């Protein structure tokens, strides 16, 4: 590539960032880094009616949490700023005027009532109303009115929009990096509004102007923008600008594989669809986030990378640097990618094993008041023993509570299985054996207890099951000797004696 690669992620601050948006940001980031380029964040807030307080900060926080921070954008390396479209308002009118001057756009004075009448009239006849070449001369615009009438309306301050003049009887040949060659018949295109009566541009005009001025070389965006590709290509042509390369990412589908993933799907099936927790500023409704639900950002990034892309190998675990190295737009699929809530748990379990035990111990300690007085180094040792069975930090307590507090009850089914005739006598003898162990290490415990069992031909199950039940309260947990070593000699004997007295 001869040009410096510049890509942009351009969300609207209308609420929390959906994970589909995170996936789009991630693919832009990976492409930029793979090609030693620049990842730009631009906030597309031209629709001030839908602006939501706190949404822009949420977007930035979400990208930072995922580890895909932007190189250039609001408040950061503002070489092409400003990066909020509302702050670029003064730029767009001149470009709309330029299109009118070149004959590629026109003023339209039609009232909302008139357009609504035409829509309903078409619907009644089983047709769809399209404002374009076939009816534009019958409507109120600068193509159907005289120059004097147009000037009079503008001078009088009449409301107007500026529409793009889509061509008639042409075939557009477009290229998409993922979908290949696309042909579009211009006769089916409507004359999109580029500039609104409130003095703000529509997405289409602002998007093209900003991408050009910010020297964006590749536009990687969601499939929902594919219908706009024809207009955007035509706008570049009308301005005489070189168009960037376009790539439209596949939809993220519901877990069933049918339809686009929505918040409702997450609510129904019990998983988040947002990276971070979000509190709606108007209703105070709280939407769950992957961060607060206990997912690691590495798991989310690894999972999202595989929604619509594959490396062409059997490898599934990729850190961010490995994803950058492997990423290739040509390996992005055209078809939608099914969201699998169990798969991201699988990734989270993997990344759990890679986390530092000391860091996990600090997080675990903060989460449970029962641990407030416990030495964090001890907690870290416990974490090292149980995290292989955990997917989330919230799993830790159920997997490890017996390292911190003695059982107050015993699993009924396990008790019947473990404590039989003669078990109490064996347990009393076991206490005597444990008392003889001076160096209370895992190795010494194994040698002494297993030696006693073998020498007396007892059968391991007759000892190990009731021992585990006495220590844990159930037939679960890591190696029994690890548990005994961790809780110590005195506590081990105390728990065995308690079980003998209770069961």
Buried (B, 14 or more C-beta within 10 A) or exposed (E): EEEEBBBBBBBBBEBBBBBBBBBBBBBBBBBBBBBEBBBBBBBBBBBEEEBBEBBBEBBBBBBEBBBBBBBBBBEBEEEBBBBBBBEBBEBBBEBBEBBBEEEBBBBBBBEEEEBEEBBEEBEEEEEEBBBBBEBBEEBBBBBBBEEEEBEEBEEEEBEBBBBBBBBEEEEBEBBBBBBEEBEBEBBEBBBBBBBBBEEBBBBBBBBBBBBBEBBBBBBBBBBEBBEBBBBBBBBBBBBEBEBBBBBBBBBBBBBEEEEBBBBEBBEEEEBBBBBBBBEEEEEEEEBBBBBBBBBBBBBBBBBBBBBBBBBEEEEBEBBBEBBBBBBEBEEBEEEBBBBBBEBBBBBBBBBBEEBEBEEBBBBBBEBBEEBEEBEBEBBBBBBBBBBEBBBBBEBBBEBBBBBBEBBEEBBEEBBEBBBEEEBBEBBEBBBEBBEEBEEBEBEBBBEBBBEBBEEEEBEEEBBBBBBBBBBBBBBBBBEBBBBBBBBEBEBBBBBBBBBBEEB
